[in-house]
Amino acid sequence: MAEKDSGFVGVFDSGVGGLTVLGCLVAELPHERFVFFGDSAHAPYGDKRPEEVLALSRRIAASLVNEGAKALVIACNTATSVAAQALRTEYPTIPVIGVEPALKPATLAPQHRRILVMATAATLRLGKFQRLEDRWGADSEVIEVPCVGLADLIEKGDPASPAIHELLERYLGPWRGKVDSVVLGCTHYPLVCDQIREVMGDVPLYDGGEGTARETRRRLEAAGLLAPDSQAGSVELRSSIDTPDELALYQRIFELARR
Ligand code: DGL
């Protein structure tokens, strides 16, 4: 008899950034089936009004759940800040896991007094980040750097482009040598960590991908939804720009994110 299908985990972001989280999810949960949706047609989310991000997130979540998603991972800091609460209310029987800037591990490292947080303007402005900072930032100096335009440039698919280097130099250059660590508070930013190091030197970088993957495992386990070890894992990549070129770009970035 064929084994019962354990369902798939739906993962979404405004675009290619969520592939960095997907890479961590696949490493942590190799037997799961993942369907990733990147909303590149509407990226970036970070410059949009919260109502717009909420409406876009709701639409994506509804289509994944209607298709049979057993859990949702919001692989986007901006969409998590805006929509996680609403989606948890709307889908009470489905684990909804979000991401957040990895401020907690950065503040727990003993030598990290001055912590620079790079994120979208929306993530830094919204109450969720302010609460995170109140909770974990009390003994540190947290420097918030909204990186307007950066996710948009990364979306274009050339992480080594001079335009990205220029923007990073503009936002981060003034802080070179003056901070103890950098938190990558947008899931697009791990794709340019080499360029961030070029500007900032050898400071520790923190991103939330691995923590999110561990949390997803915990939540699936608690709900009895973990795929059996006998199941072969799989990944399906989808984009709201549904062209062969865009999907090839997703595939290339996913391979980069898994390294
Ligand atoms: N990757 C997203 C995040 O983590 C959003 C980037 C954007 O679309 O502005 O915030």
Residues whose N, C-alpha, C, O or C-beta is under 5 A from the ligand:
A	BS01	DGL	S14 G17 A43 P44 Y45 G46 D47 A75 C76 N77 T78 T120 A151 G185 C186 T187 H188
